[in-house]
Amino acid sequence: MATCVTRMAWRALDETLRYSSIYQRTLLNALACRSAPSSTIIHIPKRSLFVLPLGVDVGLLGIAVYYLTRLRKPDQSNVESIFGPEPGSKEGLMYPERVVKCIAHRGAGFDAPENTLEAFKYCVERDCNFVELDVRTLKDGQLVLLHDQGLERLTGGTITDVKMMDWDNIKNIDVGATHPNRHQFKEVHLCRLEDALDYLLSNEVRMIIDVKGEDKQVINGILDTFASRPNLYKFAAVTTFNPFVLYQIRKKDPQIVGAISYRPYCFSAQDYDAENGPSNPRFGERLPLHAALRGADALHALAWRRAARWAAASAVLLHKDAASPSEVFYWRSLGVRCVGWCVNRPLEKLYWRGVLKAPYLSNTLMGEPEVEQKKERDKRSSLSLRPGPIVDKILETEKRMTSGQN
């Protein structure tokens, strides 16, 4: 009797486990209890681990890291102070003189030796109150204004890397020796960042500081410069082609207004324009390496917008041949300023002013309406001070009369 009841109980337990199982796959012939009869089969559900398809888990992790590490934007008042009101905005229409139109690239490097005090003085004399300048470090840690890694292009000399030089070794070199207007600018020397800032800030000139190099020395130098000059936050923005450099700067000082520079084929070619495409290839003689750089260009073209947003850039500096109305509208819809470079031809300047309605960097102030109007006003004022023909006749008559009386 007891045996019969025990077997009925095991059968009831067997049926309960079978119909309460969630998964169909079970472990067969698994005894739940050693005291159970050998003829009884207990179905124990097998737990399965849910695994995402290959790559999806990595993608979700990357998205999470992107949003968790994305920087916050600086104070909007600093952006407005540097770039002025948005062209076409209500404030821009009310105060058109505050709208930024032309930014002197390297201090108008076609008109005066680039990145020098002489170039900045040239801009100030022509009422251009916004300049762009390049910064890199020397061996002794000082920040100098220089675009190229060496001085061959500016001096015709043999210095290929100023990173190996101290300031005392290069401060007296004439960097205007090869400039087309060298007869107007004689004995032009390199300029340190601190000297340029003293002059520009005293004249209330806004600026874009283009960071050249990726070493800790230049990053810390920029941070120290802003920390020692609190008013620089409202007068200067920092830009670079490398978003990781901008990220390191803004992560340590989020109030610095940042910008990302972009042009197609920046990895594989030294120059680019829409007419000729990429030119002066980097490592062109080493085809595998050059092909890898072309691949990096393709990835960069896909990812640079996300990288700019990741670093919370307040502006993007676009190569003029990579800009379009849709591109400008995209950034403007995100509250990011769009600036073109290098816009040198008069027709291109009219296109940026009238169609894109966005500021631009230019290597020359020739053809700028504001500069030409100032020239016309100065010419008229000088003519008004000069005696006219009637006044000349009167003066000549008085002179004759005076000589006759004597």
MOCOR-V617883 format. One line per field, one symbol per residue. ss: DSSP state (2 for helix, 1 for strand, 0 for the rest). burial: # if it has 9 or more other ideal C-beta (glycine too) atoms within 8 Angstrom, else .. A space follows every 10 residues. Layout:
# MOCOR-V617883
ss: ???
burial: ???
This chain:
# MOCOR-V617883
ss: 0222222222 2222222220 0000011000 0000000000 0001100000 0000022222 2222222220 0000022222 2220000002 2222022200 0111100000 0000002222 2222200001 1111111000 0011100000 0222200000 0222002222 0000000000 0000000000 0122222222 2200011111 1000022222 2222222202 2222011111 0022222222 2200001111 1100000011 1110001111 1000002222 2222222222 2222222222 0000111112 2200222222 2220001111 1000022222 2222220001 1100000022 2222222222 2222200022 2222222222 222220
burial: .....##..# #.##..#... #.#..#.... .....#...# .###...... .........# .....#...# #..#...### .##.#.#... ##.....### .########. ########## ####.#.### ########.. ..####...# ##.##...#. .##.#.#..# ..#.###.#. .#..#..### ###.###.## #...###### ###...###. ###.##..#. .##.###### ..#.###### ..##.##### #########. .#.....##. ##.......# ..##.##..# ...#..#### ########## .##...##.. ##...##### ###....##. ###..##### #####..#.# ##.#...... .......... .#..#..... ......
